Amino acid sequence: MDKQIFNIEGMKCGACAFTIQKQILRLKGVKHAFVNFNKRELKVDFDHKKISTTEIIQSVAPFGYIIQSFS
């Protein structure tokens, strides 16, 4: 299981954080996801054999959020 922290841009409220978290948890290969609105962070535990970080990032793009992985 891989763990990754992402920076999120475009969130304006707690409902935005909930929407992102809910969307990420729907993805196959994602075990846990938590969005911290105050820190503008997404923490994800996922199986890299089933899903890539690119797929995680792209999954919320249609909602207008920009996710970037921390280096």
HELIX and SHEET records of a PDB file:
HELIX    1   1 GLY A   14  LEU A   25  1                                  12    
HELIX    2   2 THR A   53  SER A   59  1                                   7    
HELIX    3   3 ALA A   61  PHE A   63  5                                   3    
SHEET    1   A 4 VAL A  30  ASN A  36  0                                        
SHEET    2   A 4 GLU A  41  PHE A  46 -1                                        
SHEET    3   A 4 ASP A   2  GLU A   9 -1                                        
SHEET    4   A 4 ILE A  66  SER A  69 -1                                        
END                                                                             
